Structure formats: structure tokens, C-alpha cells
Amino acid sequence: MRINKRLGVLGAEITDVNLNDNNTSLYIEIHHLLMEHQVLFFRDQDISYSSHKRLAESIGLVKPHPAYNTVENFPEISILESTADSPSKIECWHSDMTYSNKPPRGTVLRSRIIPEVGGDTLWSSMTAAFNGLSSSMQEMLKGLSAVHDFCHGFQETLSQPEGRKRLKLAIKENPPVTHPVINIHPMTKKLGIYVNMNVMGNEDFVVKVANSAGHTHLNVGEKTTVSWDVSDCRALDA
């Protein structure tokens, strides 16, 4: 295994590894690297659905997404796609599934179909963003909490014909929850800004303050991107 650190404070490209290997020691090493680099990039990984699931399980408890289509026989693996008829609506900074009372610890993404141009994903370090704030701003944010609402995040889907009926169970199982604006990582114990503009109402004063602190202060060294290729795999720490 070779580890090529990206520029800035997050990200590493991992080569000379086969994610189809059902290898406990490999998963332990990947988990260690994920805690250190926050997002890992793997090239040329034509992994099976079973390997995809095993890698995700090595990071933490796998939580199916209630609003997306899933892979047959693998309800834990969501299908994310953006087409001309149904373009992606998640185009702002966010941590995944924060509408949940216990959000997942991370996410594993695998590319299968990619556009000829564009489609890149930008990753940011909320730990670095927090560390870059003034001490007075840090202390103010530590005392704030914000509401994360599934219905707010999927209001466009809910407004469509049969949309509310299709997501009836998801709405019932995911009532609005409150999370601290400053999150303590369960493994590293580092502090980070915890915001998700998809499911947090923009009119809330707390949301405006948290979003401004978390994202307008990001500099070049606190975010990174790597263009997708078919069969790329990404593991990211929530």
C-alpha cells in the first residue's frame, strides 16, 4: 500500500491496494488512515457490492438512506445519480444524513457512470475550519445547537405527486433532531463545525452563523478535490 498525501490539511490517495480483498488488517489500516486524512481516494477499484458493503461496515454501522433507490439485494447501498430529467439537488456543503438522531460515521462512494466534463466533488475539513476561527467565535459556536429536518432537506421531493406518500415512513422515522453546531469526533475527539444546509432552515439565525463560520472561512488548504474516473472509490469521515 502506498499513501500519497494531498496538499493541505485533508485527503490522501491510496494506491497498490485491492479493496476486493476481504482482509481485516487492511480494513483496520484504512480506518486508521481515514481518521488521519479525513477522506481517502482509491483509483481503479472495480469492487463488488459485497466489498463495498464490507468496507463501509469497517468504518461504522451502515445506515440505509430512506429517500434513494438502492441496489438490488443490497439495501445498504444507495444509488446516487444526476440526469437531465432528474438533476442532483444536493449542491451545497453538507455532512451526510444529519437529519438522523445518530448520523453515520462516514460514507463510502464508488463511481460507475461519470460525465465527460464536470461532476467533481469538493471535500472540506470542518476540523480545520473550526481551528481557523478566532477563540471568541469558537466559544460562541460551542454554545449553539441547530435543528436538522428531513422534510426541509427533501421538500422538493415531497412536493411532487405521490412524493409525501413515498416518503411517509422516512418522515415518521426521522422527526426533526437537534445537533450541536460544534461536534466532537467520537474517535479522534477533535472539534469540528457540524452543519448541513440541505436540512437546516436558512432563516434560522443559528444556521446563518454556523454556515458563515464553517464555509466562508474555508481557505485553499482546508478543502480538496480529485476528479472522478470510472471505478474510483472514496471513503470519507463524517
CYANA upper distance limits for C-alpha pairs under 8 A (distance plus 0.5 A):
  1 MET  CA     14 ILE  CA      7.37
  1 MET  CA     15 THR  CA      6.35
  1 MET  CA     16 ASP  CA      5.28
  1 MET  CA     17 VAL  CA      5.96
  2 ARG  CA     14 ILE  CA      6.23
  2 ARG  CA     15 THR  CA      5.62
  2 ARG  CA     16 ASP  CA      6.48
  2 ARG  CA     17 VAL  CA      8.45
  3 ILE  CA     12 ALA  CA      6.93
  3 ILE  CA     13 GLU  CA      6.46
  3 ILE  CA     14 ILE  CA      5.39
  3 ILE  CA     15 THR  CA      7.16
  4 ASN  CA     12 ALA  CA      5.93
  4 ASN  CA     13 GLU  CA      5.53
  4 ASN  CA     14 ILE  CA      6.85
  4 ASN  CA     15 THR  CA      8.50
  5 LYS  CA     11 GLY  CA      6.79
  5 LYS  CA     12 ALA  CA      4.71
  5 LYS  CA     13 GLU  CA      6.81
  6 ARG  CA     10 LEU  CA      7.24
  6 ARG  CA     11 GLY  CA      5.75
  6 ARG  CA     12 ALA  CA      5.67
  6 ARG  CA     13 GLU  CA      7.58
  6 ARG  CA    224 THR  CA      8.29
  7 LEU  CA     11 GLY  CA      8.24
  7 LEU  CA    221 GLY  CA      7.43
  7 LEU  CA    224 THR  CA      8.24
  8 GLY  CA    220 VAL  CA      7.84
  8 GLY  CA    221 GLY  CA      4.50
  8 GLY  CA    222 GLU  CA      6.57
  8 GLY  CA    223 LYS  CA      7.76
  8 GLY  CA    224 THR  CA      8.12
  9 VAL  CA     37 HIS  CA      8.04
  9 VAL  CA    125 SER  CA      7.95
  9 VAL  CA    128 ALA  CA      7.68
  9 VAL  CA    221 GLY  CA      6.41
  9 VAL  CA    222 GLU  CA      6.19
  9 VAL  CA    223 LYS  CA      8.10
 10 LEU  CA     37 HIS  CA      5.49
 10 LEU  CA     38 GLN  CA      6.38
 10 LEU  CA     39 VAL  CA      7.13
 10 LEU  CA    124 SER  CA      8.15
 10 LEU  CA    125 SER  CA      7.07
 10 LEU  CA    222 GLU  CA      7.37
 10 LEU  CA    223 LYS  CA      7.47
 10 LEU  CA    224 THR  CA      7.63
 11 GLY  CA     37 HIS  CA      5.52
 11 GLY  CA     38 GLN  CA      6.65
 11 GLY  CA     39 VAL  CA      5.30
 11 GLY  CA     40 LEU  CA      6.16
 11 GLY  CA     41 PHE  CA      7.88
 11 GLY  CA    224 THR  CA      7.54
 12 ALA  CA     37 HIS  CA      6.66
 12 ALA  CA     39 VAL  CA      7.21
 12 ALA  CA     40 LEU  CA      5.63
 12 ALA  CA     41 PHE  CA      6.69
 13 GLU  CA     40 LEU  CA      6.33
 13 GLU  CA     41 PHE  CA      5.04
 13 GLU  CA     42 PHE  CA      6.56
 14 ILE  CA     40 LEU  CA      7.31
 14 ILE  CA     41 PHE  CA      6.50
 14 ILE  CA     42 PHE  CA      5.88
 14 ILE  CA     43 ARG  CA      8.18
 15 THR  CA     42 PHE  CA      7.02
 15 THR  CA     43 ARG  CA      7.51
 18 ASN  CA     45 GLN  CA      7.42
 19 LEU  CA     45 GLN  CA      7.12
 19 LEU  CA     47 ILE  CA      6.93
 19 LEU  CA     51 SER  CA      7.28
 19 LEU  CA     55 LEU  CA      8.22
 20 ASN  CA     45 GLN  CA      8.46
 20 ASN  CA     47 ILE  CA      6.03
 20 ASN  CA     48 SER  CA      7.40
 20 ASN  CA     51 SER  CA      5.91
 21 ASP  CA     51 SER  CA      8.21
 22 ASN  CA     51 SER  CA      7.80
 22 ASN  CA     54 ARG  CA      8.32
 23 ASN  CA     27 TYR  CA      6.95
 24 THR  CA     28 ILE  CA      6.77
 25 SER  CA     29 GLU  CA      6.77
 26 LEU  CA     30 ILE  CA      6.67
 27 TYR  CA     31 HIS  CA      6.58
 27 TYR  CA     55 LEU  CA      7.33
 27 TYR  CA     58 SER  CA      6.57
 28 ILE  CA     32 HIS  CA      6.77
 28 ILE  CA     58 SER  CA      8.04
 29 GLU  CA     33 LEU  CA      6.72
 30 ILE  CA     34 LEU  CA      6.54
 31 HIS  CA     35 MET  CA      6.83
 31 HIS  CA     58 SER  CA      7.77
 31 HIS  CA     59 ILE  CA      6.70
 32 HIS  CA     36 GLU  CA      7.00
 33 LEU  CA     37 HIS  CA      6.45
 33 LEU  CA     38 GLN  CA      8.27
 33 LEU  CA     40 LEU  CA      8.25
 34 LEU  CA     38 GLN  CA      5.44
 34 LEU  CA     39 VAL  CA      6.45
 34 LEU  CA     40 LEU  CA      6.85
 34 LEU  CA    235 ALA  CA      7.93
 34 LEU  CA    236 LEU  CA      7.48
 34 LEU  CA    237 ASP  CA      6.98
 35 MET  CA    187 MET  CA      8.19
 35 MET  CA    188 THR  CA      7.49
 35 MET  CA    237 ASP  CA      7.57
 38 GLN  CA    125 SER  CA      8.01
 38 GLN  CA    236 LEU  CA      6.38
 38 GLN  CA    237 ASP  CA      5.57
 39 VAL  CA    123 TRP  CA      8.32
 39 VAL  CA    234 ARG  CA      7.61
 39 VAL  CA    235 ALA  CA      6.20
 39 VAL  CA    236 LEU  CA      4.74
 39 VAL  CA    237 ASP  CA      6.59
 40 LEU  CA    234 ARG  CA      6.18
 40 LEU  CA    235 ALA  CA      5.69
 40 LEU  CA    236 LEU  CA      6.85
 41 PHE  CA    226 VAL  CA      8.39
 41 PHE  CA    232 ASP  CA      8.04
 41 PHE  CA    233 CYS  CA      6.74
 41 PHE  CA    234 ARG  CA      5.40
 41 PHE  CA    235 ALA  CA      7.34
 42 PHE  CA    232 ASP  CA      6.29
 42 PHE  CA    233 CYS  CA      5.51
 42 PHE  CA    234 ARG  CA      6.60
 43 ARG  CA    229 ASP  CA      8.16
 43 ARG  CA    231 SER  CA      7.41
 43 ARG  CA    232 ASP  CA      5.20
 43 ARG  CA    233 CYS  CA      6.96
 44 ASP  CA    229 ASP  CA      8.45
 44 ASP  CA    230 VAL  CA      7.91
 44 ASP  CA    231 SER  CA      5.67
 44 ASP  CA    232 ASP  CA      5.96
 44 ASP  CA    233 CYS  CA      8.35
 45 GLN  CA    231 SER  CA      5.59
 45 GLN  CA    232 ASP  CA      6.20
 45 GLN  CA    233 CYS  CA      6.86
 46 ASP  CA    231 SER  CA      5.57
 46 ASP  CA    232 ASP  CA      8.20
 47 ILE  CA     51 SER  CA      6.41
 47 ILE  CA     52 HIS  CA      6.90
 47 ILE  CA    231 SER  CA      8.10
 48 SER  CA     52 HIS  CA      6.70
 49 TYR  CA     53 LYS  CA      6.67
 49 TYR  CA     74 PHE  CA      7.86
 49 TYR  CA     77 ILE  CA      8.44
 50 SER  CA     54 ARG  CA      6.67
 51 SER  CA     55 LEU  CA      6.58
 52 HIS  CA     56 ALA  CA      6.86
 52 HIS  CA    108 VAL  CA      7.96
 52 HIS  CA    110 ARG  CA      8.43
 53 LYS  CA     57 GLU  CA      6.65
 53 LYS  CA     76 GLU  CA      7.79
 53 LYS  CA     77 ILE  CA      7.78
 54 ARG  CA     58 SER  CA      6.74
 55 LEU  CA     59 ILE  CA      7.39
 55 LEU  CA    108 VAL  CA      8.10
 56 ALA  CA     60 GLY  CA      7.19
 56 ALA  CA     61 LEU  CA      8.39
 56 ALA  CA     62 VAL  CA      7.10
 56 ALA  CA    106 GLY  CA      8.47
 56 ALA  CA    107 THR  CA      7.46
 56 ALA  CA    108 VAL  CA      6.44
 57 GLU  CA     61 LEU  CA      6.36
 57 GLU  CA     62 VAL  CA      6.39
 59 ILE  CA    105 ARG  CA      7.54
 59 ILE  CA    106 GLY  CA      7.35
 60 GLY  CA    104 PRO  CA      7.69
 60 GLY  CA    105 ARG  CA      6.48
 60 GLY  CA    106 GLY  CA      7.90
 61 LEU  CA    104 PRO  CA      7.32
 61 LEU  CA    105 ARG  CA      8.10
 62 VAL  CA     76 GLU  CA      7.08
 62 VAL  CA    104 PRO  CA      7.44
 63 LYS  CA     76 GLU  CA      6.90
 63 LYS  CA    104 PRO  CA      6.98
 64 PRO  CA     75 PRO  CA      6.82
 64 PRO  CA     76 GLU  CA      5.02
 64 PRO  CA     77 ILE  CA      7.29
 64 PRO  CA     78 SER  CA      7.56
 65 HIS  CA     76 GLU  CA      8.01
 65 HIS  CA     78 SER  CA      7.00
 65 HIS  CA     97 MET  CA      8.25
 66 PRO  CA    167 LEU  CA      8.05
 66 PRO  CA    170 ALA  CA      6.17
 67 ALA  CA    167 LEU  CA      7.17
 67 ALA  CA    170 ALA  CA      7.74
 68 TYR  CA     78 SER  CA      6.46
 68 TYR  CA     79 ILE  CA      6.95
 68 TYR  CA     80 LEU  CA      7.79
 69 ASN  CA     78 SER  CA      6.38
 69 ASN  CA     79 ILE  CA      6.03
 69 ASN  CA     80 LEU  CA      8.45
 70 THR  CA     74 PHE  CA      7.32
 70 THR  CA     75 PRO  CA      5.80
 70 THR  CA     76 GLU  CA      7.67
 70 THR  CA     77 ILE  CA      6.10
 70 THR  CA     78 SER  CA      4.88
 70 THR  CA     79 ILE  CA      5.85
 71 VAL  CA     75 PRO  CA      6.55
 71 VAL  CA     76 GLU  CA      8.42
 71 VAL  CA     77 ILE  CA      6.35
 71 VAL  CA     78 SER  CA      6.98
 71 VAL  CA     79 ILE  CA      7.21
 81 GLU  CA     87 PRO  CA      8.27
 81 GLU  CA     88 SER  CA      7.54
 82 SER  CA     86 SER  CA      6.46
 82 SER  CA     87 PRO  CA      4.96
 82 SER  CA     88 SER  CA      5.36
 83 THR  CA     87 PRO  CA      5.42
 83 THR  CA     88 SER  CA      8.02
 90 ILE  CA    198 ASN  CA      7.51
 92 CYS  CA    197 MET  CA      7.38
 92 CYS  CA    198 ASN  CA      7.73
 93 TRP  CA    196 ASN  CA      7.04
 93 TRP  CA    197 MET  CA      7.24
 93 TRP  CA    215 HIS  CA      8.26
 94 HIS  CA    195 VAL  CA      6.74
 94 HIS  CA    196 ASN  CA      4.66
 94 HIS  CA    197 MET  CA      6.75
 94 HIS  CA    198 ASN  CA      7.43
 95 SER  CA    194 TYR  CA      7.83
 95 SER  CA    195 VAL  CA      7.29
 95 SER  CA    196 ASN  CA      6.24
 95 SER  CA    238 ALA  CA      6.52
 96 ASP  CA    103 PRO  CA      7.84
 96 ASP  CA    104 PRO  CA      7.91
 96 ASP  CA    106 GLY  CA      8.31
 96 ASP  CA    107 THR  CA      8.17
 96 ASP  CA    196 ASN  CA      8.38
 96 ASP  CA    238 ALA  CA      7.43
 97 MET  CA    103 PRO  CA      6.16
 97 MET  CA    104 PRO  CA      7.59
 98 THR  CA    102 LYS  CA      8.31
 98 THR  CA    103 PRO  CA      5.87
 98 THR  CA    148 HIS  CA      6.94
 98 THR  CA    196 ASN  CA      7.49
 98 THR  CA    199 VAL  CA      8.13
 99 TYR  CA    103 PRO  CA      7.86
 99 TYR  CA    148 HIS  CA      5.38
 99 TYR  CA    149 ASP  CA      5.87
 99 TYR  CA    150 PHE  CA      5.71
 99 TYR  CA    174 ASN  CA      7.27
 99 TYR  CA    175 PRO  CA      8.37
 99 TYR  CA    176 PRO  CA      7.17
 99 TYR  CA    177 VAL  CA      6.88
 99 TYR  CA    199 VAL  CA      7.15
100 SER  CA    150 PHE  CA      8.48
100 SER  CA    174 ASN  CA      6.58
100 SER  CA    177 VAL  CA      7.50
101 ASN  CA    174 ASN  CA      8.12
101 ASN  CA    177 VAL  CA      6.62
104 PRO  CA    238 ALA  CA      7.62
105 ARG  CA    237 ASP  CA      6.86
105 ARG  CA    238 ALA  CA      5.73
106 GLY  CA    235 ALA  CA      7.79
106 GLY  CA    236 LEU  CA      5.94
106 GLY  CA    237 ASP  CA      4.87
106 GLY  CA    238 ALA  CA      4.89
107 THR  CA    235 ALA  CA      6.32
107 THR  CA    236 LEU  CA      5.84
107 THR  CA    237 ASP  CA      7.24
107 THR  CA    238 ALA  CA      7.57
108 VAL  CA    233 CYS  CA      7.67
108 VAL  CA    234 ARG  CA      6.11
108 VAL  CA    235 ALA  CA      4.92
108 VAL  CA    236 LEU  CA      6.93
109 LEU  CA    233 CYS  CA      6.07
109 LEU  CA    234 ARG  CA      5.50
109 LEU  CA    235 ALA  CA      6.91
110 ARG  CA    231 SER  CA      6.94
110 ARG  CA    232 ASP  CA      6.27
110 ARG  CA    233 CYS  CA      4.86
110 ARG  CA    234 ARG  CA      6.91
111 SER  CA    228 TRP  CA      7.69
111 SER  CA    229 ASP  CA      7.52
111 SER  CA    230 VAL  CA      5.95
111 SER  CA    231 SER  CA      5.79
111 SER  CA    232 ASP  CA      5.96
111 SER  CA    233 CYS  CA      6.97
112 ARG  CA    230 VAL  CA      5.83
112 ARG  CA    231 SER  CA      6.35
113 ILE  CA    230 VAL  CA      6.77
114 ILE  CA    119 GLY  CA      7.62
114 ILE  CA    228 TRP  CA      7.68
114 ILE  CA    229 ASP  CA      7.42
114 ILE  CA    230 VAL  CA      7.02
115 PRO  CA    119 GLY  CA      6.91
119 GLY  CA    227 SER  CA      8.28
119 GLY  CA    228 TRP  CA      7.97
120 ASP  CA    225 THR  CA      7.52
120 ASP  CA    226 VAL  CA      7.35
120 ASP  CA    227 SER  CA      5.70
120 ASP  CA    228 TRP  CA      6.68
121 THR  CA    225 THR  CA      6.51
121 THR  CA    226 VAL  CA      7.69
121 THR  CA    227 SER  CA      7.90
122 LEU  CA    223 LYS  CA      7.45
122 LEU  CA    224 THR  CA      6.43
122 LEU  CA    225 THR  CA      5.29
122 LEU  CA    226 VAL  CA      8.30
123 TRP  CA    223 LYS  CA      5.90
123 TRP  CA    224 THR  CA      5.85
123 TRP  CA    225 THR  CA      6.57
124 SER  CA    218 LEU  CA      8.36
124 SER  CA    222 GLU  CA      6.30
124 SER  CA    223 LYS  CA      4.61
124 SER  CA    224 THR  CA      7.01
125 SER  CA    129 ALA  CA      6.77
125 SER  CA    222 GLU  CA      6.02
125 SER  CA    223 LYS  CA      6.71
126 MET  CA    130 PHE  CA      6.52
126 MET  CA    192 GLY  CA      5.39
126 MET  CA    193 ILE  CA      5.63
126 MET  CA    194 TYR  CA      7.71
126 MET  CA    214 GLY  CA      7.14
127 THR  CA    131 ASN  CA      6.74
127 THR  CA    190 LYS  CA      7.43
127 THR  CA    191 LEU  CA      6.36
127 THR  CA    192 GLY  CA      4.57
127 THR  CA    193 ILE  CA      7.14
128 ALA  CA    132 GLY  CA      6.60
128 ALA  CA    192 GLY  CA      7.97
128 ALA  CA    222 GLU  CA      6.57
129 ALA  CA    133 LEU  CA      7.24
129 ALA  CA    192 GLY  CA      7.83
129 ALA  CA    193 ILE  CA      7.70
129 ALA  CA    213 ALA  CA      8.22
129 ALA  CA    214 GLY  CA      6.43
129 ALA  CA    215 HIS  CA      8.03
129 ALA  CA    217 HIS  CA      7.17
129 ALA  CA    218 LEU  CA      6.37
129 ALA  CA    222 GLU  CA      7.34
130 PHE  CA    138 GLN  CA      7.41
130 PHE  CA    191 LEU  CA      7.59
130 PHE  CA    192 GLY  CA      6.03
130 PHE  CA    193 ILE  CA      6.41
130 PHE  CA    213 ALA  CA      8.35
130 PHE  CA    214 GLY  CA      7.54
132 GLY  CA    217 HIS  CA      8.16
133 LEU  CA    137 MET  CA      6.67
133 LEU  CA    138 GLN  CA      6.69
133 LEU  CA    213 ALA  CA      7.95
133 LEU  CA    217 HIS  CA      8.28
134 SER  CA    138 GLN  CA      6.73
135 SER  CA    139 GLU  CA      6.70
136 SER  CA    140 MET  CA      6.75
137 MET  CA    141 LEU  CA      6.69
138 GLN  CA    142 LYS  CA      6.73
139 GLU  CA    143 GLY  CA      7.43
140 MET  CA    144 LEU  CA      7.63
141 LEU  CA    181 VAL  CA      6.84
141 LEU  CA    182 ILE  CA      6.96
141 LEU  CA    210 ALA  CA      7.69
142 LYS  CA    180 PRO  CA      7.99
142 LYS  CA    181 VAL  CA      7.24
142 LYS  CA    182 ILE  CA      6.00
143 GLY  CA    180 PRO  CA      8.35
143 GLY  CA    181 VAL  CA      8.43
144 LEU  CA    180 PRO  CA      6.61
144 LEU  CA    181 VAL  CA      6.13
144 LEU  CA    182 ILE  CA      8.17
144 LEU  CA    206 VAL  CA      7.46
145 SER  CA    178 THR  CA      6.90
145 SER  CA    179 HIS  CA      6.04
145 SER  CA    180 PRO  CA      4.63
145 SER  CA    181 VAL  CA      5.52
145 SER  CA    182 ILE  CA      8.50
145 SER  CA    206 VAL  CA      7.83
146 ALA  CA    178 THR  CA      5.95
146 ALA  CA    179 HIS  CA      6.19
146 ALA  CA    180 PRO  CA      6.87
146 ALA  CA    181 VAL  CA      6.80
146 ALA  CA    200 MET  CA      7.89
146 ALA  CA    206 VAL  CA      6.90
146 ALA  CA    207 VAL  CA      7.13
147 VAL  CA    176 PRO  CA      6.96
147 VAL  CA    177 VAL  CA      6.08
147 VAL  CA    178 THR  CA      4.91
147 VAL  CA    179 HIS  CA      7.07
147 VAL  CA    200 MET  CA      6.72
147 VAL  CA    201 GLY  CA      8.43
148 HIS  CA    176 PRO  CA      6.18
148 HIS  CA    177 VAL  CA      5.91
148 HIS  CA    178 THR  CA      6.56
148 HIS  CA    179 HIS  CA      7.82
148 HIS  CA    196 ASN  CA      8.25
148 HIS  CA    199 VAL  CA      5.72
148 HIS  CA    200 MET  CA      5.55
148 HIS  CA    201 GLY  CA      8.45
149 ASP  CA    153 GLY  CA      7.09
149 ASP  CA    174 ASN  CA      8.45
149 ASP  CA    175 PRO  CA      7.35
149 ASP  CA    176 PRO  CA      4.92
149 ASP  CA    177 VAL  CA      7.11
149 ASP  CA    199 VAL  CA      5.62
149 ASP  CA    200 MET  CA      6.84
150 PHE  CA    154 PHE  CA      6.85
150 PHE  CA    171 ILE  CA      7.39
150 PHE  CA    174 ASN  CA      6.94
150 PHE  CA    175 PRO  CA      7.54
150 PHE  CA    176 PRO  CA      7.15
150 PHE  CA    199 VAL  CA      6.48
151 CYS  CA    155 GLN  CA      6.08
151 CYS  CA    158 LEU  CA      8.07
151 CYS  CA    171 ILE  CA      7.36
151 CYS  CA    199 VAL  CA      8.02
152 HIS  CA    198 ASN  CA      7.75
152 HIS  CA    199 VAL  CA      5.69
152 HIS  CA    200 MET  CA      7.45
152 HIS  CA    201 GLY  CA      7.44
153 GLY  CA    198 ASN  CA      5.36
153 GLY  CA    199 VAL  CA      4.63
153 GLY  CA    200 MET  CA      7.97
154 PHE  CA    158 LEU  CA      6.66
154 PHE  CA    199 VAL  CA      8.37
155 GLN  CA    159 SER  CA      6.61
156 GLU  CA    160 GLN  CA      7.22
157 THR  CA    163 GLY  CA      6.00
157 THR  CA    164 ARG  CA      8.13
158 LEU  CA    162 GLU  CA      8.27
158 LEU  CA    163 GLY  CA      4.91
158 LEU  CA    164 ARG  CA      5.18
158 LEU  CA    167 LEU  CA      7.96
159 SER  CA    163 GLY  CA      6.71
159 SER  CA    164 ARG  CA      7.64
160 GLN  CA    164 ARG  CA      8.16
162 GLU  CA    166 ARG  CA      6.52
163 GLY  CA    167 LEU  CA      6.81
164 ARG  CA    168 LYS  CA      6.20
167 LEU  CA    171 ILE  CA      6.67
168 LYS  CA    172 LYS  CA      6.84
169 LEU  CA    173 GLU  CA      6.62
170 ALA  CA    174 ASN  CA      6.42
171 ILE  CA    175 PRO  CA      6.82
180 PRO  CA    194 TYR  CA      7.74
181 VAL  CA    193 ILE  CA      6.39
181 VAL  CA    194 TYR  CA      5.63
181 VAL  CA    195 VAL  CA      7.08
181 VAL  CA    210 ALA  CA      7.21
182 ILE  CA    191 LEU  CA      6.94
182 ILE  CA    192 GLY  CA      6.06
182 ILE  CA    193 ILE  CA      5.22
182 ILE  CA    194 TYR  CA      6.11
183 ASN  CA    191 LEU  CA      6.16
183 ASN  CA    192 GLY  CA      5.79
183 ASN  CA    193 ILE  CA      6.62
183 ASN  CA    194 TYR  CA      6.22
184 ILE  CA    189 LYS  CA      5.96
184 ILE  CA    190 LYS  CA      6.21
184 ILE  CA    191 LEU  CA      5.28
184 ILE  CA    192 GLY  CA      7.10
185 HIS  CA    189 LYS  CA      5.14
185 HIS  CA    190 LYS  CA      5.89
185 HIS  CA    191 LEU  CA      6.89
185 HIS  CA    192 GLY  CA      7.99
193 ILE  CA    210 ALA  CA      7.98
193 ILE  CA    214 GLY  CA      6.48
195 VAL  CA    200 MET  CA      8.33
195 VAL  CA    207 VAL  CA      8.28
195 VAL  CA    210 ALA  CA      7.28
195 VAL  CA    211 ASN  CA      7.10
195 VAL  CA    214 GLY  CA      8.00
196 ASN  CA    200 MET  CA      6.64
197 MET  CA    201 GLY  CA      7.73
197 MET  CA    202 ASN  CA      7.68
197 MET  CA    207 VAL  CA      8.34
197 MET  CA    211 ASN  CA      7.99
200 MET  CA    204 ASP  CA      8.49
200 MET  CA    207 VAL  CA      7.19
201 GLY  CA    207 VAL  CA      7.50
202 ASN  CA    207 VAL  CA      6.68
202 ASN  CA    208 LYS  CA      7.03
203 GLU  CA    207 VAL  CA      7.94
203 GLU  CA    208 LYS  CA      7.91
204 ASP  CA    208 LYS  CA      6.94
205 PHE  CA    209 VAL  CA      6.80
206 VAL  CA    210 ALA  CA      6.57
207 VAL  CA    211 ASN  CA      6.37
208 LYS  CA    212 SER  CA      6.55
209 VAL  CA    213 ALA  CA      6.66
210 ALA  CA    214 GLY  CA      6.40
211 ASN  CA    215 HIS  CA      6.37
211 ASN  CA    216 THR  CA      8.04
212 SER  CA    216 THR  CA      5.75
212 SER  CA    217 HIS  CA      7.73
213 ALA  CA    217 HIS  CA      6.53
214 GLY  CA    218 LEU  CA      7.51
218 LEU  CA    222 GLU  CA      6.37
218 LEU  CA    223 LYS  CA      7.77
219 ASN  CA    223 LYS  CA      7.65
220 VAL  CA    224 THR  CA      8.16
228 TRP  CA    232 ASP  CA      6.88
